[in-house]
Amino acid sequence: MKQVIALGGGGFSMEPDNPLLDEYIMRQSAARVPKICFIGTASGDADGYIDRFYQFFNQYDCEPTHLSLFKPPCRDLESFILAQDILYVGGGSTKNLMALWREWGLVDILKKAYEQGVLLCGISAGAICWFEMGVTDSYGGELEPVVGTGILQGSHSPHYNEEEKRRPAYQQMIKEGVMMGGMAASDGTALHYVNGELHRIVSSRPEARAYEVTPKGETMIEPYYLGQDYVLKSKRLTLKPFTQADFNQLISWIDSEEQMTIWSGSTFTFPLTDKQLAAYQADKKQVAFSVYSNETGDCIGHIAIGKINQRHRSARIGKVLIGTPALRAKGLGEEMMREAVTFAFSHLDLHKVTLGVYEHNKRAIACYERIGFQKEGLLRDHARVGKGYWNMWEMGLLQDDYV
């Protein structure tokens, strides 16, 4: 799969306390621990910019590195670039970026990386560069057209609502035929292309917008706001991000090896500890929720969506638990599951979700089947518990089958 994510503005360099766009970028990589390389050519490889990149991404389960054309890491740049999972291009002067890339033969290398499935992304100049053309202030004075790599068809303008002259200049260039039509994005907006086609538009701010601009005018497009669904609300439940404050409650529910296995399979070892949960919470390839009762405000359960793989648009639902025994068998588990499945298909844009459930857990199997999950295979003697073994049903649900 060939991917480009163009940020009109935002990301670690502009909104370091709002990680939604950069976390979205990392989730699109099929790698468990993605190798992410920052290319700061447009800023002259400014040390402060590179430092901010490392400060941000060192917090995540990834391998950050950077490519400097002023101090190259090696002579074989092609092998260095093709070894990465994500290439993240910073902002600055698009003209200087393109001139240096052509001098170093980087344009052809980046096209090869794109064809081989390396995710290309960037902000401002690092967004313009992927298109055939863009509008830039690199020349000094007025805004002018600049030629990009042509990996994506059409043109692009970042900072569309933030810089006073950019919007009319971009529209005028397209109207006069100086530049082909294209996509504009405000700060906080990301255009996600898959195999050369615009796949999705997402944002880190509720007010962020994207625009399709043609010689006839512009059409506003409201992006999918990435922050809106991290708190999920249903009739009786509210699902909130799992935090350290929830550790003790969850540990209190998991009071036996049997309960641990039913809840998490082989993910954890009994007894459950803060250390295990801290590592679990830090996994950026999953989204874990604590579940609260709308009636009492008490935390009553837990659920997670893990093994998120954007290449295959799949994930696995697990760690499903209504922790308060008196609240079981009241339909809350099904309500919680439906919220998680809806989140997976709408927010994460997945095609399929799977889960595993032990064969003797008849009540859970019936719940999952009501939602639409189908049995896909029985894994015999999948888990050893005590002196015996448990079989496990593998179940799956496709987006098109979910109602």
C-alpha positions, -999 to 999 in steps of 0.1 A, spaced: 0 0 0 13 34 -10 6 63 14 11 100 17 -2 122 46 1 159 40 -4 182 70 -16 217 63 -1 226 97 2 211 131 20 181 144 49 180 169 65 212 157 33 234 159 12 218 186 34 195 207 8 192 234 -18 179 208 -4 146 195 -35 135 175 -21 139 140 13 124 147 -3 95 165 -26 90 135 5 89 113 22 63 134 -9 41 134 -9 40 96 24 21 95 22 -17 94 54 -20 115 49 -29 152 77 -5 161 80 19 131 112 34 121 104 71 116 129 94 99 127 132 100 140 151 70 146 188 79 160 200 46 135 228 42 147 244 75 184 239 67 184 210 91 179 234 120 192 218 152 162 230 173 137 215 148 155 181 149 157 182 187 120 188 190 114 158 167 134 135 190 118 150 222 84 142 208 89 108 192 111 94 219 79 92 240 65 66 217 72 30 208 90 38 176 126 42 164 132 79 155 162 90 134 169 119 110 184 125 76 206 156 72 219 165 37 243 189 54 258 161 76 247 129 58 245 98 80 261 77 53 271 77 16 243 52 6 213 74 11 190 51 -8 196 22 15 192 45 45 158 58 33 144 25 21 151 10 56 126 34 71 89 28 77 79 65 78 95 96 63 84 128 80 94 160 62 95 193 81 85 228 71 105 257 58 116 267 23 100 244 -4 122 259 -31 154 251 -12 141 217 -3 134 207 -39 167 222 -51 187 201 -26 167 170 -31 173 172 -69 210 178 -64 213 148 -41 191 126 -63 166 123 -35 135 128 -56 140 94 -73 149 77 -41 117 90 -24 96 79 -53 111 44 -50 104 44 -12 68 54 -20 64 25 -44 79 1 -18 53 11 8 73 36 29 48 61 44 55 97 32 43 126 53 51 161 63 40 196 72 38 228 52 68 225 28 69 189 38 33 186 25 37 207 -7 67 186 -18 46 155 -25 23 172 -51 30 183 -86 28 219 -76 22 241 -46 20 277 -35 50 290 -15 65 320 1 100 306 -4 111 332 -30 105 362 -7 78 387 -12 46 375 -28 34 339 -29 44 320 -61 41 285 -76 67 259 -69 71 224 -85 71 194 -62 80 157 -67 47 149 -85 42 118 -64 6 131 -60 -14 147 -88 -26 182 -85 -15 211 -63 -15 219 -26 -16 249 -3 -10 246 35 -19 272 62 -50 280 41 -70 298 68 -41 311 88 -21 332 64 -41 361 50 -26 362 14 -25 324 8 -61 317 1 -67 344 -25 -33 338 -41 -40 300 -44 -74 306 -59 -61 332 -84 -33 310 -96 -57 281 -103 -82 304 -119 -56 318 -142 -42 284 -151 -8 291 -136 -14 261 -113 -36 231 -116 -65 226 -91 -59 208 -59 -64 205 -22 -59 232 5 -57 226 42 -58 247 73 -35 241 103 -45 210 122 -57 192 90 -41 162 74 -49 148 39 -44 111 38 -38 96 3 -37 59 -4 -25 46 -37 -27 81 -52 -63 87 -42 -76 109 -14 -86 84 12 -95 104 43 -92 139 58 -86 141 95 -79 169 120 -65 176 154 -87 206 160 -125 208 157 -124 240 136 -98 227 111 -110 225 75 -99 213 40 -109 226 6 -110 213 -29 -101 243 -52 -108 243 -89 -110 272 -115 -147 275 -106 -140 281 -69 -136 261 -37 -156 235 -19 -151 232 19 -147 197 34 -151 191 71 -124 167 83 -129 138 107 -119 153 141 -96 128 158 -103 140 193 -141 135 193 -143 98 199 -118 91 226 -147 95 250 -175 72 238 -210 76 252 -239 52 250 -272 50 268 -258 35 300 -221 37 296 -192 61 290 -159 47 277 -128 69 286 -91 64 279 -75 39 303 -51 58 327 -28 51 356 -56 61 379 -75 30 368 -47 5 376 -58 -4 411 -94 -10 402 -85 -33 373 -60 -52 395 -87 -58 421 -110 -74 395 -84 -99 383 -82 -121 414 -72 -155 400 -52 -171 372 -84 -183 356 -99 -148 356 -66 -135 341 -67 -160 313 -104 -153 305 -97 -116 304 -64 -113 287 -53 -147 273 -15 -149 276 -9 -111 276 -2 -108 313 11 -131 341 -8 -134 374 -8 -115 396 -15 -84 376 9 -55 385 13 -18 380 44 -25 360 26 -48 335 -2 -23 332 22 7 326 37 -12 296 3 -21 284 -9 15 286 22 28 267 15 7 236 5 32 209 -7 4 186 -38 0 208 -66 20 224 -77 9 259 -108 22 276 -121 22 312 -159 18 313 -181 39 336 -217 37 345 -236 68 335 -260 62 365 -234 60 393 -203 74 377 -184 43 389 -158 24 369 -173 -9 361 -153 -24 332 -125 -24 307 -121 -30 269 -93 -25 244 -87 -24 207 -52 -38 200 -29 -50 172 -41 -21 150 -28 -27 115 -36 1 90 -20 -18 61 -46 -45 65 -72 -22 82 -76 -47 110 -75 -48 147 -83 -71 176 -108 -64 204 -98 -79 238 -94 -73 275 -133 -73 276 -145 -72 312 -175 -61 333 -156 -61 365 -185 -56 389 -201 -91 392 -236 -77 401 -237 -58 368 -230 -89 346 -257 -105 325 -275 -71 321 -266 -63 285 -237 -39 295 -211 -61 279 -229 -60 246 -234 -22 249 -197 -18 256 -187 -40 227 -209 -21 203 -192 12 213 -158 -3 207 -167 -19 174 -183 14 162 -151 32 172 -129 7 153 -149 11 121 -156 48 122 -127 64 140 -99 40 131 -113 33 96 -109 -4 99 -122 -32 76 -122 -60 100 -120 -67 138 -113 -100 154 -114 -115 189 -107 -147 207 -131 -163 232 -128 -195 251 -152 -223 240 -168 -227 275 -177 -190 277 -211 -195 261 -225 -162 273 -197 -142 257 -200 -161 225 -237 -154 223 -231 -117 229 -205 -115 201 -228 -133 177 -256 -109 184 -232 -81 173 -224 -99 141 -191 -117 149 -188 -151 131 -168 -181 142 -138 -185 119 -120 -215 135 -115 -234 167 -80 -234 182 -78 -266 202 -60 -267 236 -51 -230 230 -44 -222 267 -32 -242 296 -51 -234 328 -43 -253 359 -40 -290 349 -61 -287 318 -64 -269 285 -90 -246 270 -101 -244 234 -106 -210 219 -129 -198 191 -115 -172 167 -142 -148 157 -143 -120 131 -165 -91 120 -163 -72 87 -172 -36 85 -198 -43 58 -215 -69 80 -219 -46 110 -253 -30 115 
